[in-house]
Amino acid sequence: PLRSRVDRGNMAEAGWPAPLRRAASALNRAAVPLALFRRASMPVVDDPCVASRSEPPFQTLTARSRSPRKSIVRQTFNPAPKWTARSERDEDDDIVDGHWHSLGMPLDALAESGTHREPLLGAQQQRASGRAACTEAAATFLKRLCAFMIMSTLIMIECVPFGLAFFPHSFPMDLPSLPVPRTLGIQLFLLSSAIGQAVFALQSRFEVATGLMMCENIPFMAEMARDVREQLGAQGREDEALPTVLVAWALSTVLVGLSFYALGKLRLGWVVGLIPPYIILGCIGGIGVFIFETGIEISTGMPFSWRPEALLEFLQPSTLALWLVPLALSVCLRLLAWKVRSPMLTPFFFVAIPVAFHLLLLALHLSPADPCVSRWLFEAEATPDWRLLWLIYEQGTVAWDVLPSQLPTFLALTSFSLIHVPINVPSLSLTTDIAADIDLELRAHGVANIVSGMVGCLPNYVCYSNSALYHKCGGGGRFFSGALAIALFGFFVIGPSSIHMLPRCMAGSLLLHMGVELVREAVVEPFRGLDRVEYASVVLITLVMTFAGMTDGLLVSGVLALLTFVVQSSRVPAVCKLAHGSSLRSSAWRSVRELDLLAPHADRLFLIGLCGSLFYGNFGQLSSAIASAIEKGSKQQRAGG
């Protein structure tokens, strides 16, 4: 109260006597923190805050005035130009201009009534740290920009082979009033990837999540297109094939999105993890064979078939080099991958193929229009309008009577699509060290696929390989994720106008490389890690998908999962222990009286210990054990009686 009274007015004007003013000065000095005493009494060389070691410890306090009060840290550690040591005669002069001033006031600051602020210590360090932060931010921006450009280029490379694989080679593309180029699949690929990227940039927990059209579903979609074309071709309605196939793809995409969202909303993402790993390996092997076949088709421009006469056509001299060169390029990439561990090897390798091809043409003085060269390039087609997809829906006729026959393929495509998220999300979480929420990612996948299906496009997902590469290249940030979505949509609007300049060997080598890698990972590598029953299931699923179809292969995989479970579980003995009550006592604590009551009846108890899963496959073991125990007890009873 005394100090607040002193701060509010002039003690002299208030009529305070000199002894009372001295007592107020002593109280003010007694309230100084201990840290200020230590700071003032420390022998610091060349410290302007200390005039000499003999100065009083109160010299570091500054003045109180009408200006804003300085903090204790600034009052203590800010250097001042000149400080004065107080004497006893100055104690009566604490009132300057009607305000209270504490001890050790600088002379120049006293004249300014404390309005001058000295610069803080460490200002140079702060400016240096600010410059370092700006440099680091600029380096991060450039690194993310480079990763953004790499990912955009990689998706542009991937869209060519996969976009051309949607429709079989003999599929009728043109409508009666609207010519449709085969590059429509590339636009579908880009639009689906752009929609997925936009949704994942907003909702996914991973900033490096890269949306991509679900390439693993291309075999199911190609099978759907082949079935629709065969049914309508038999009825003479081939002009309805393209709109019907597009509607079927869009409906399957909406179904996939609803399934994703329902699993995420109900928090049932763990259910997908119940699928046996060898079933997934078998499906991956079948997809790898399909991608390999598609790589040969794109490299040669001829439909692939396993019939002997069709295989002989690929061995003709005019066709042999068209698929051997891409296969040799994929082998070279595999050999380089053993030596070069950089994640940039694959994208730069495929980017270098068209550059090397055109440099070779310049060196040999050849033109792309020459007949011997044109067969190595894609056909030149008119650039499609970016609204072509919706023009087909508007002008085409949909054969609704054919769609019910595709329901099994719908269900197979949806079931296989649900496998990807529980595999990709935990893998991406381990790569990026970001905690994953599978249910959140499932809902994001649901929204992305529902939006894509509603606009008539294809399913999409977070591609693990692209996302991992994007992370290793230094990519990240919501801004660049959104920019990638905008770039993909821009590529969709521009269209594949320069596809005729790309060599077929570039797209073919990418597909052949991916197909061989998938078959190797699914069929070759698990040979030593799986038992005979599981490995036989993997090979059988791969063969069925290759020669019978994707839907049939998925149905066979479900049957094999049940059979494998029965065979493996029946090998485990259901009964692991047999004992009488007299030899095996309960672990429960009982009194002496209770034990005496149970002892005469112990021989009438027969205990059976079970292990594993009890089901119809091994229930016979349990019934046999019970029957043998009863028979043995009867024999003992007859022998004793």
HELIX and SHEET records of a PDB file:
HELIX    1   1 LEU A    2  ARG A    8  1                                   7    
HELIX    2   2 ALA A   18  ALA A   30  1                                  13    
HELIX    3   3 LEU A   34  SER A   41  1                                   8    
HELIX    4   4 PRO A   57  THR A   60  5                                   4    
HELIX    5   5 ILE A   72  PHE A   77  1                                   6    
HELIX    6   6 GLU A   88  ASP A   93  5                                   6    
HELIX    7   7 LEU A  107  ALA A  111  1                                   5    
HELIX    8   8 ALA A  123  GLY A  163  1                                  41    
HELIX    9   9 LEU A  184  GLN A  203  1                                  20    
HELIX   10  10 CYS A  215  ASN A  217  5                                   3    
HELIX   11  11 ILE A  218  ALA A  234  1                                  17    
HELIX   12  12 GLU A  238  GLU A  240  5                                   3    
HELIX   13  13 ALA A  241  LYS A  265  1                                  25    
HELIX   14  14 GLY A  269  LEU A  274  5                                   6    
HELIX   15  15 PRO A  277  THR A  300  1                                  24    
HELIX   16  16 PRO A  308  GLU A  313  1                                   6    
HELIX   17  17 PRO A  317  LYS A  339  1                                  23    
HELIX   18  18 LEU A  345  LEU A  364  1                                  20    
HELIX   19  19 PRO A  371  SER A  374  1                                   4    
HELIX   20  20 LEU A  388  GLN A  395  1                                   8    
HELIX   21  21 LEU A  403  GLN A  406  5                                   4    
HELIX   22  22 LEU A  407  SER A  417  1                                  11    
HELIX   23  23 HIS A  420  THR A  432  1                                  13    
HELIX   24  24 ILE A  438  MET A  454  1                                  17    
HELIX   25  25 TYR A  464  LYS A  472  1                                   9    
HELIX   26  26 ARG A  478  ILE A  494  1                                  17    
HELIX   27  27 ILE A  499  MET A  501  5                                   3    
HELIX   28  28 ARG A  504  VAL A  519  1                                  16    
HELIX   29  29 ARG A  520  VAL A  524  3                                   5    
HELIX   30  30 GLU A  525  PHE A  527  5                                   3    
HELIX   31  31 ARG A  532  PHE A  547  1                                  16    
HELIX   32  32 MET A  550  ARG A  571  1                                  22    
HELIX   33  33 VAL A  592  LEU A  598  1                                   7    
HELIX   34  34 ALA A  599  ARG A  604  5                                   6    
HELIX   35  35 PHE A  619  GLY A  640  1                                  22    
SHEET    1   A 2 ILE A  95  VAL A  96  0                                        
SHEET    2   A 2 HIS A  99  TRP A 100 -1                                        
SHEET    1   B 2 GLY A 211  MET A 213  0                                        
SHEET    2   B 2 ASN A 460  VAL A 462 -1                                        
SHEET    1   C 2 VAL A 575  HIS A 580  0                                        
SHEET    2   C 2 PHE A 606  LEU A 610 -1                                        
END                                                                             
